[in-house]
Each structure stands twice: as C-alpha cells, then as structure tokens.
C-alpha cells in the first residue's frame, strides 16, 4: 500500500495545507505496513506499544588515547548531533508527528531544522541532472581492518565506531568531492530516510566521512564543506530460506539494551568493504543536512541508486534493539522539500 492508495494526491495537498503548522514536508495519515514492513509515522493504534523517542545528550569531545590511533568520539542519536553547548544537556525529540517535538517541530529545538537545504529528500530520476564528464568516486582502504571497534545502541538502532591507525583510515574522494574525506563511523535507520520515486524501503545505512582539511570530525561538522555521507538503502528479500547476507548485523544481538556498548573481539573485526561493498554503482549527489537536530546543513550526500538485499532475519535483528520505553519500529525522518536544489546522478 502506498500514498496513492490512501488518499488522492489532490486531496492530500489540501489536507496538508490545513494541518501542518511548521516543517516543509507532509504528514502521513493512517497506520500501515508496506512490503518492507515499514511502520508509518502517524500511528494512532500502536502508540503505546512502540518507542518513538530519542534522547540527545550533548557532550564534550573525547580525547584520543594515542597519537597513532584515530579514536572515534561517541555521540548519541546516530552521531548526527552537533553539540553547540559547553555543558551537559539533554534534549528529547520524537519521530511521531503529533508529539510536541515531533518532526514538524524540530525547528523549535534548532532553527536549522526549518532550513532550505534539509535532508532526506525524495529522489526522482527525471528531476536529476546527469553528470556526463565526471571524476570516479574512490574509496581507499576498503580492505583495511580497524585496530578496534565498538558497537553502541544509541536508543533503538546501533552505530559502529572503528579505530584505525592513521595511515590505514579509509579515505573517500572523487565524484562531487573537491578534497579527501576520512571515514568516521556508520549507523543505520529503521525505515529508509531517502525515498526513491516516493517509495520507502526497510532500512538505510549512513557511512559518515569528514573533510581531511580539518583536524577532527568535531571541527569539520560545523563547516559548509565539512561532512560527506554515503547512504545505502536496504530492501528485504521475499525468501525466508536465506538467513544471512550482511554479517555486520550479527553484532546487534550484543547491544539489545538501550545504551549498551560491545567491543568487537580481534577475531571479529571486519573491514569497511564487508559492509559497503564496492562504490561502483551509479549514485545521486546533492547538498543537504544531518537528519536529526540540530540539522546542520553541512553534508554532501552520496546516495547509492542500487538497493542492497537484506534478509528478514537481519531486519528482525535490527529492530530488536531497545530504546527508551521499549522496542523501536522506525527512526527515519520524513522527506524534506527539495526547494529547487540541484540533484545530480553520477
């Protein structure tokens, strides 16, 4: 079931104009599961069963242990928070639109969230500009194993924080990027944040890089050219016979409890290439923002056009993580207005 089967488009536009008071995107109406098992935002029936909240804790950056080891600072809420306060502070926001700080009201937490260059967006092929003469996208270090890796439950989904020796850290360049970007971490969202021709998929992984012109991720994330994110969208296989395709999901069973952290054993460490694969697919590129408050508009998005297969067992494993108040079903921001931005396809 999709939007077209809920209400006619002309009726939807009229309804949205009367009900949305802030935020550039339409609300969803009704509760349903699509073919990927994605639970839509406006849930009236099950709101007591599922947790829709994250707590954003603002922290000071952690110091590194060694000059030779690149240590990844751990920031909660999928690491998309840009602390601008000097002291500890907790702010709650929701993915349920009828709540006080649901997606339509994130601008009350930070005005950036009402900006004109917000992410995610709907990717429509006939509205993209094809890049004919292009530099290939390069990702060096795909086969490098990290020195250490922690997996952390950040409130209903997990982030992976690898630590590399400086000379082995994966490095992204080419395509829309003018300089080299260094790999920081990856995490996933339940429900794809980007949509394709209006279709939402089961999950989306974000591989976060920062501009090597800056000393640290903390410095880079506030700069207009500071961050690049590769987004990979997952589509669930219909077959029940295939149990495992994405081996990184096996570590999620170690961090089911909210806030729990698991240190991957030396024998379990894996290179980035095991998760991301090659970067030879066509991709969309556009300028946007982080997808949680404070929604800083400092991200160059690179969204793979090909969906990665995900087994039903792996999706269950991804959903079994608990956040505040219980189990999560989704933590994806609704798509934002394109606002005449140019979207390129490479």
N, C-alpha and C positions, 0 to 999 in steps of 0.2 A: 504494500500500500504506500502511496506517496502523496505529495501535496495535491496533485491533480484529482485524487480520489476523495480527498477530504472536503474541499470547497472549490468552486470555480475560482480561477485566478482573479477575475474582475471583482468578485465578491470579497476575496481575501484582502485585496488592496484597500477596499473600502473599510473593512473591519479594522485593519491595522491602523489606518489613519485616525480612528476614534479611540483606540485603546493604548497605543504606545506613547508614553509621555517623554521618554528620552531614549537615546540609542538609535542608531541608524538602520537596524535590521528588524524584520517582522518577528513577532512572537509565533510560537507553534500552538496549535489548538488541538485538543483531544490527546488521547493516550493510545499509542500503538507500537508494535514491534515491526520492523521491516525485515527483509530477508536475511540481513546480517545480525538480527537480534538486537538492534539498536533501540533503546528506550528514549522516546522523545521528551522534550523539556517540560511541557506543561502537564504534569502528572497529577490529576486530581484524585485518582483512586488509590494509588500505592504510596502516597507521600509519607505515610507513617512507616513503611517497610524499608525504604532505601535512604541512604545518606546522600545529601546533595552538597554538603558543605566542605570547605577547606579553611584551615586557619593559616594565615600568612604571618610568620614570625620574622621580624626584621632583626638581623644580626650584624655584628661587625665581622669583616672578613677574617678568616682564619689565617694564621701564619704558616709558612711552609716549614717542614721539618728538615729539609736538606736542600742545598743549592743544586744538587744533581738530580733530585727527584721533583717532578712537577706535580704538586698536590692539588687536588680539586676541592675548592671550598664547597661545602654542602649547604644549599639554601633550599628551604622547604617549598612546597607547592610547585613541583616540576621545574624548579630552578629558574622560573621566569619572573622572579621578583627583583626589583631594582631598589635596594634599600637606600632611602634618602634621609634617614633619621639616625642620629648618633647614638641613641639608646635603644634598649629592647622595647618592642612594641608589637602587640598582636592585633590583627585586623581580620575579621571574618567576612567572607563573601560567599555567595551561593551561585549554583548553576540553575536554580529554579526561579523562573522569571517573576513569580508573584511575591517573592520574598523582598524584604526591604533593600538588601544588597544583592539582588539577582542581577543577571547580565545587563538588563536595561538600565540599571542604576549604578554600575561600576564607576561611572563618571563622578559619583558623589565621593568615592574613595580616592580617585585621582582623575583630574580633568583630561589627562592624556587619553583615557578610555572613550572620550567623545570626539577624538581627533578624526581627521580626514584620511589617514593612512593606516587604518586598523586592520588587524588580521584575526581570524582567517577570512577568506573570501570564496565565493563560488567560481570555479574555473570553467569557462565556456570557450570551447575551441574556436568558434567562429568570431570571437571577440578578442582574439590574441593576435599579436604581431609576430610573424615568423622571422627569425634571425637567419639570414642566408650565409653571411660571412661571419664566422664565429670562431672563437678560441675553444678548444675542447676543455671540458671540465676535468680536472685532475685531482685525484686524492691519493697522496703518497702516504705510505705507512699502513696500508690496509692489512698487511700480514704481520704487523708488529704486535706482539703480546705485551700488555701492560705489566708493570712491575708489581702492581697491586690493584685490587678493585673492590669497592664496596657497593652493595645494593641496599637501597633505602626505601622503605614505604613512606611516601610523603603525603599520606592522607587519602588512600584509596587507589593509588597507582604507584609505580616504582620508577626510580631513576638509578642509573648505573654511573658510578664515579670512578673512572680509571685513573691511575697514576703512571706516568711514563717517565723514563729517562729523557732528558731534554732533547737529545739527538734523535729519539725514536717516536716522538709525538706525531700522530697523523696530521697532515697539512693539506688544506684544500686551496685550490687556485683555479684560474681559468674561468670560462663562461662569463657571467656578468661581474665577476670579482676583479678588482683592479690590483689587489695585493694578495698575499698569502694569509690564510686564516688557520688557526690552530684548534684542534679538537678539544672540547671541554667535557662533555658528557652527553648521554642520551636518555630519554624517558619516553613514556607513551601516554596517550589519552584514550579513554574508552569512548568510542564513537569518533569517527574521523572529524577533525576540525575543518579541514578543507573539503569541499564537495566538488563533484565533477558533473557538470550539466544538471545541477540540483540534487544529485544522488549522494547520500551519505553512506559511508562504509563502517565496518565494525570497529576499527581502531586506527590510530595514526602514531607513528614514532617520530620524534624530533631529535636530530643529531646536531648539537649546538657547537658552533665554532666562534672564535673571536679573532679580531684583526691583529696580526702579528706586529703591527706598528705600535701597539700599546703593550705595556708591560704585563698587565693582568686582565683577566676577564672582568673584574670589578671596574677597572678603568675603562675598558672598551665598551661596556654595555650602555654607557651614557653618551657615547659618541655616535654621530649620524651614520658613520660607516663602520660601526663597532662590531656588529654581530652578523653572522650568516647561519642559517638553519636549513639543513636538508630535511624535508618531510617525506616520509614513506607511508603510504596508506595500505592497510591490510584488508583483504577480502576473504571471508570464511568459505572453506571448501564445503560442498554439499555432502561429500562422502564421510561416513563415520569410520571407515577402515583405516585411514591414515591418521595416526595419533600425534606425530611429531615432525615438524618441519623447521621450527625456529627454536633451536636448542637453548637460547638465552632465557626462554620463559621458564625453564626448569628451576631457576633460582628464585622465582617468585614464591614458591612454597615455603621459602625460608623467611619471608618478610610479610606474612599474612597480617600480623598485628600492626595497628597504626603506630608509626614512629619507629618500628623495629629496623635494625641495621644488620646486614650479614656481610662478613668479609669472605670473599671467594677464595678458596684454597689455591695454592700454587698450581695444582693439577687441574683446576677448573678454569683457570684464566683463558680467555679467548680473545683473538684479535678483532678489530672493528669490522674487518671483511666478513667475518662469520655472521654478522647481523645485517650489515648494509649491502653486502654483495658488491658487484661492480657498480660503477656510476656511468655506464654507457647508455642508459636509457634516455629517450627524449624527456625533457622536463620543462615545467613552467617556471618563470622567474618574475618576481615583482618586489617592490619595496613596501614593507609593512611594519608590523609591530609585534611585540610579545603578546601572547594570547591570554594573559592574566594580569590583573592590576599590578603595577601601575601602567601597563600597556605602552611602554616606551616605544616610540616609532623609530627604532634604530636597527631594524632587521632586514637583511636581504634574504628573501625566501627563495628556495630552490625546491620545487615540489615535483617528485618523480611522477611521470604520466602513467607508469605501469603499476598496477596493484600487486602486492606481494601476497601469496596464498598463506592462509592461517587456518589451522585445524580447529575443529570445535572444542577439542580438549584444551588447546592452548588458550582459546578465548575464555573458557571457564576458569583456567588458571589465572588469567589476567584480571578477571572480575572477582576472584575470591579474596582479594586484598581488602582489608577493612579500613575505613576511615572513621572519623568521629561519628559515633552513633550507629555504626554498623557497616554493612556491605554496600559498595557502590555499584551503580549500573552505568553511569556516564559522568564524564568530567570534560566535556567538549564545549567550547564557546560557540554560540551561534555565528553564522557567517555575517560579515560586515559589508557595508556598502562599498562598492569599488571606487566611487567618486572620481570617475574619469581617469583613474590611474592606468598606465600602460602595463599590460601583462604580455610578456614575451614567451615564445616557445622556442627552445633550442633543440 
